[in-house]
Amino acid sequence: MLFKILKLFGLDVPARIEAVKASLEQRIDQARDHVKSVAQQAAMIAALSATAAVAAVFAIAIGLLALYWWVAEALWPVSMYQAPTQAQSEKIKV
């Protein structure tokens, strides 16, 4: 009864309630979509960060290996890695 009187005065309460419900549902859908996109972005960032970390570890390992080879070559002559010749063997025995 009250709604009919208010409708006569230009206030359609059931229509306003439905409009508010529709607006609320739309905002909930937007929030859900936003949370979904943020989660996807976070997953992508995590995957790329993990890939970058693995690449950094490989780069450090290769750098350390190259440093080892460079230092080994500079400090120890290549002849240390070779089998001694006959003349060198005789020098060692004497």
Phi and psi in degrees as a GROMACS rama.xvg file:
@    title "Ramachandran Plot"
@    xaxis  label "Phi"
@    yaxis  label "Psi"
@TYPE xy
-64.8067  -37.2495  LEU-2
-66.2665  -34.5543  PHE-3
-67.0216  -39.91  LYS-4
-66.9368  -43.7508  ILE-5
-64.5773  -33.5795  LEU-6
-66.5362  -33.7952  LYS-7
-64.0127  -32.2079  LEU-8
-88.0898  4.36967  PHE-9
97.1727  8.24734  GLY-10
-107.158  106.232  LEU-11
-96.0833  90.1257  ASP-12
-64.4591  -47.8146  VAL-13
-59.7578  -36.956  PRO-14
-67.4906  -38.5765  ALA-15
-65.7261  -40.2087  ARG-16
-63.3018  -42.9267  ILE-17
-64.6166  -38.9126  GLU-18
-64.4389  -40.4977  ALA-19
-66.1682  -41.0535  VAL-20
-61.6594  -44.4558  LYS-21
-63.864  -41.7676  ALA-22
-63.7226  -41.7993  SER-23
-64.8199  -42.133  LEU-24
-63.5604  -39.3617  GLU-25
-64.6778  -42.5653  GLN-26
-65.8172  -36.758  ARG-27
-65.0618  -42.2079  ILE-28
-62.9435  -42.0752  ASP-29
-63.2969  -42.3222  GLN-30
-63.8013  -41.2614  ALA-31
-62.276  -44.2394  ARG-32
-63.8741  -39.6477  ASP-33
-65.2607  -43.9075  HIS-34
-62.6939  -39.5803  VAL-35
-63.5574  -44.5886  LYS-36
-68.4107  -36.2948  SER-37
-65.6092  -39.5488  VAL-38
-64.9519  -40.1051  ALA-39
-64.8936  -41.8184  GLN-40
-64.1421  -41.1268  GLN-41
-63.8862  -39.8515  ALA-42
-65.3231  -40.3578  ALA-43
-65.1339  -42.8249  MET-44
-63.0173  -41.9102  ILE-45
-63.0954  -42.8826  ALA-46
-64.9686  -43.7193  ALA-47
-67.8917  -35.9872  LEU-48
-65.6311  -41.2087  SER-49
-63.984  -41.5213  ALA-50
-62.924  -41.9839  THR-51
-65.4271  -37.6215  ALA-52
-65.4551  -42.7754  ALA-53
-63.9536  -42.4457  VAL-54
-63.2432  -38.692  ALA-55
-65.3069  -40.8927  ALA-56
-63.3265  -43.66  VAL-57
-63.2557  -40.9603  PHE-58
-64.2295  -41.6384  ALA-59
-64.9538  -42.393  ILE-60
-62.7659  -43.5702  ALA-61
-65.2348  -40.1639  ILE-62
-63.1048  -42.5838  GLY-63
-66.6191  -38.2948  LEU-64
-63.9347  -43.133  LEU-65
-64.6193  -39.4139  ALA-66
-63.4324  -42.4975  LEU-67
-60.4193  -46.4668  TYR-68
-63.0988  -40.3703  TRP-69
-65.0105  -45.5555  TRP-70
-67.7125  -41.5779  VAL-71
-62.0597  -40.0325  ALA-72
-70.3487  -35.804  GLU-73
-74.8279  -35.3561  ALA-74
-92.7329  -34.1607  LEU-75
-114.841  124.552  TRP-76
-67.2817  158.056  PRO-77
-65.0874  -28.0177  VAL-78
-65.4541  -19.6441  SER-79
-67.4796  -26.9239  MET-80
-86.1385  -8.84099  TYR-81
-93.5378  155.318  GLN-82
-68.329  141.469  ALA-83
-65.7429  144.977  PRO-84
-79.4518  176.945  THR-85
-63.1276  -41.5017  GLN-86
-66.3133  -39.2509  ALA-87
-68.5975  -35.6385  GLN-88
-64.9843  -38.759  SER-89
-67.4702  -35.9113  GLU-90
-66.1023  -37.0537  LYS-91
-68.1544  -38.6967  ILE-92
-69.5828  -31.3515  LYS-93
